[in-house]
Amino acid sequence: MFAKQNREQFVTVLLAGGFGTRIAHLLSDTPKPMAPVAGRPFVEWVIRYFASFGLRRFVLSTGHLSEVIETHFANRAPANLEVICRRESSPLGTAGGFLNAAEAFAEPEGGWLVANGDSLVVTNPMALVDAARARGWDAAILGLEVADASRFGSLCVAADGTLRGFAEKCPGIGLINAGVYWFGPFCRDGFPSQRPLSFELDVFPHLIAKGIRIGVVPVSAPFIDIGTPSSLAEAETFIARLTGKTEFL
């Protein structure tokens, strides 16, 4: 495991540029990651959770209603954290948004952690780094064990723990993409050049074809994605339970 002081070597990019069409009618002029939950924007809870593991540098990839996110963190960013925003001038896709946001920092010695700003997995994100370095992987993806993978689709994992690809959505127990990634230093140099750019459809298949070893780290952990009216309604209770167990900043 890596010492907490070494976590300054990492930069965390949170993807916060989506339109949130399924819950837009509930939020008015508020972008989905800024949905108010337990007294704070949801994406701020994501930042605070990651920060509880020693991470200190964050970039938010913004798009839809980006000025709302920018204004909030310019005035009320959590203390002792570096939080900046990088706006997309046009939709770039998940991986394109990451690359645009990554331009805000020099290549970090520890690599890049990437997560969605509208979901949260209650597990140590640094486990990706520990597992990847222990097994010589170039990148890693968090695989979440769920009872029904029909909404998400499943990860295909080789016997050595590396990613083979993505399966079609099917009912039953499965390992899904939790939307949390680690990319080692300069791994992004191997990304395709087109925009928009998707992690699942473009980046991971391209890297696998080039021989880049992408490990899958399976976890069974509480998870929430606020992308539907029902899950947004559950977020208040989810965060309330979490704050009772975690030392947030």
C-alpha positions in Angstrom: 0.0 0.0 0.0 1.2 3.5 -0.8 1.9 6.1 1.9 -0.7 8.8 2.2 1.8 11.6 1.6 2.6 10.1 -1.8 -1.0 10.6 -3.0 0.0 14.2 -4.1 1.4 12.3 -7.1 -2.1 11.6 -8.4 -4.7 13.7 -10.1 -8.4 12.8 -10.0 -10.6 13.7 -13.0 -14.3 13.7 -12.3 -16.6 13.6 -15.4 -19.4 16.1 -14.8 -20.4 17.2 -18.3 -23.5 15.0 -19.0 -27.0 16.3 -19.7 -28.8 14.1 -17.2 -31.9 13.9 -19.4 -33.8 11.4 -17.3 -33.8 13.8 -14.2 -33.5 17.2 -15.9 -37.2 17.9 -15.1 -36.4 17.6 -11.4 -33.3 19.9 -11.4 -34.4 22.9 -13.4 -31.2 24.9 -14.2 -28.9 22.6 -12.2 -26.6 20.1 -13.9 -27.0 16.5 -12.8 -23.7 16.3 -10.7 -24.8 19.4 -8.8 -28.0 17.9 -7.7 -28.5 18.9 -4.0 -28.0 15.9 -1.7 -27.7 16.1 2.1 -26.9 19.8 2.0 -24.2 19.7 -0.7 -24.0 19.1 -4.5 -23.6 15.4 -5.1 -20.3 15.8 -6.9 -18.9 17.5 -3.9 -19.7 14.4 -1.9 -17.7 12.4 -4.5 -14.8 14.8 -4.1 -14.9 14.6 -0.3 -15.1 10.8 -0.4 -12.0 10.5 -2.6 -10.2 13.1 -0.5 -10.8 10.9 2.6 -8.2 8.5 1.1 -5.6 11.3 0.8 -6.2 12.5 -2.7 -5.9 16.3 -3.0 -5.9 17.4 -6.7 -9.2 17.3 -8.7 -10.3 18.4 -12.1 -13.9 18.5 -13.1 -14.7 17.9 -16.7 -17.7 20.2 -17.3 -20.1 20.7 -20.2 -23.9 21.2 -19.7 -24.5 24.2 -17.4 -20.8 24.3 -16.7 -21.0 27.8 -15.2 -23.1 26.5 -12.3 -20.3 24.0 -11.3 -17.5 26.5 -11.9 -19.2 29.2 -9.7 -19.8 26.8 -6.9 -16.2 25.5 -6.7 -14.7 28.9 -7.3 -16.4 30.1 -4.1 -17.0 27.0 -1.9 -14.4 24.4 -2.7 -13.6 22.1 0.2 -10.7 23.4 2.3 -7.2 22.0 1.6 -8.1 20.7 -1.8 -7.2 21.8 -5.3 -10.4 21.8 -7.4 -10.4 23.2 -10.9 -12.9 23.0 -13.8 -12.2 22.4 -17.5 -15.1 23.2 -19.8 -15.8 21.3 -23.0 -16.5 23.7 -25.8 -18.5 20.9 -27.5 -19.4 17.4 -26.3 -16.2 15.3 -26.3 -17.5 12.0 -24.9 -16.3 10.5 -21.6 -12.7 9.9 -22.7 -12.5 13.1 -24.6 -13.6 15.0 -21.6 -11.0 13.3 -19.5 -8.2 14.2 -22.0 -9.5 17.8 -22.1 -9.4 18.0 -18.3 -6.0 16.3 -18.1 -4.5 19.3 -19.9 -4.9 21.3 -16.7 -2.0 19.4 -15.1 1.4 18.2 -16.1 1.6 14.4 -16.3 1.3 13.2 -12.6 3.9 10.8 -11.4 1.3 8.4 -10.0 -1.1 8.6 -12.9 -4.7 9.5 -13.3 -7.8 8.4 -11.4 -11.0 8.9 -13.3 -14.6 8.7 -12.0 -18.1 9.8 -12.8 -19.3 12.9 -11.0 -22.9 11.5 -10.7 -22.1 8.1 -9.1 -20.2 6.8 -6.1 -18.8 3.4 -5.2 -18.0 3.0 -1.5 -14.6 1.5 -1.8 -11.0 2.8 -1.6 -10.2 4.1 -5.1 -6.5 3.6 -4.4 -7.1 -0.1 -4.5 -6.9 0.2 -8.3 -3.4 1.6 -8.1 -2.2 -1.0 -5.5 -3.5 -3.9 -7.6 -2.2 -2.5 -10.9 1.3 -1.9 -9.7 1.4 -5.2 -7.9 0.5 -7.1 -11.1 2.3 -4.9 -13.6 -0.8 -3.5 -15.3 -0.7 -0.3 -17.3 -4.3 0.7 -16.3 -7.1 -0.6 -14.2 -10.9 -0.5 -14.1 -13.1 -1.1 -11.0 -15.5 -4.0 -11.6 -18.6 -3.9 -9.4 -20.4 -7.1 -8.5 -24.1 -6.7 -8.9 -27.1 -9.1 -8.6 -28.6 -7.9 -11.9 -26.4 -6.7 -14.7 -29.2 -6.1 -17.1 -29.2 -2.3 -16.8 -25.4 -2.0 -17.2 -23.8 -4.8 -19.2 -20.9 -6.8 -18.0 -17.1 -6.9 -18.1 -15.4 -9.8 -19.8 -12.3 -10.7 -17.7 -9.4 -13.0 -18.7 -8.0 -15.6 -16.3 -5.1 -13.3 -15.4 -7.5 -10.6 -14.3 -7.1 -8.3 -17.4 -10.0 -6.8 -19.3 -11.0 -8.7 -22.5 -14.0 -6.5 -23.5 -17.6 -5.7 -22.7 -20.6 -8.0 -22.9 -24.1 -7.1 -23.9 -26.6 -6.4 -21.2 -28.1 -9.6 -19.8 -30.0 -10.4 -16.6 -28.3 -12.1 -13.6 -25.2 -11.7 -11.5 -22.4 -9.9 -13.2 -19.4 -7.7 -12.9 -20.1 -4.3 -14.3 -18.1 -1.2 -15.2 -18.3 1.0 -12.1 -16.9 4.0 -14.0 -13.7 4.3 -11.9 -10.4 4.0 -13.7 -6.7 4.4 -13.2 -4.3 5.1 -16.0 -0.6 5.0 -15.4 1.6 7.8 -16.4 1.6 8.5 -20.2 -1.0 5.8 -20.8 -3.2 8.4 -22.3 -0.7 8.9 -25.1 -2.0 5.7 -26.6 -5.7 6.9 -26.8 -7.3 7.2 -30.2 -7.3 10.7 -31.7 -10.9 11.1 -32.7 -13.5 13.2 -30.9 -16.0 12.5 -29.4 -14.2 9.6 -27.6 -15.8 7.0 -25.4 -13.9 4.9 -22.8 -16.0 1.7 -23.4 -16.5 2.0 -27.2 -13.2 3.5 -28.3 -10.4 3.7 -25.7 -10.5 0.3 -24.0 -10.8 -1.8 -27.2 -8.1 0.3 -28.8 -5.7 -0.1 -25.9 -6.4 -3.9 -25.6 -5.6 -4.2 -29.3 -2.3 -2.4 -28.8 -1.3 -4.9 -26.0 -1.9 -2.4 -23.1 -2.7 -4.5 -20.0 -5.9 -3.2 -18.4 -6.6 -5.0 -15.1 -10.1 -5.4 -13.5 -10.3 -5.1 -9.8 -13.6 -6.7 -8.6 -15.4 -5.3 -5.5 -18.7 -5.9 -3.8 -19.6 -2.5 -2.3 -22.5 0.0 -1.9 -23.1 2.0 -5.1 -25.3 4.8 -6.2 -25.9 6.4 -9.6 -28.2 9.5 -9.4 -29.2 9.2 -13.1 -32.8 8.2 -12.5 -35.6 9.8 -10.5 -35.7 6.8 -8.1 -32.0 6.7 -7.5 -31.8 10.4 -7.0 -34.5 10.1 -4.4 -32.4 7.4 -2.6 -29.2 9.6 -2.6 -30.1 11.5 0.6 -30.3 8.3 2.6 -27.2 6.8 0.9 -25.0 9.8 1.7 -26.4 10.1 5.3 -25.4 6.5 6.0 -22.0 7.1 4.4 -21.1 10.2 6.4 -21.8 8.3 9.6 -19.0 5.8 8.7 -16.5 7.9 6.8 -14.3 10.8 8.0 -15.2 13.4 5.4 -13.2 16.6 5.2 
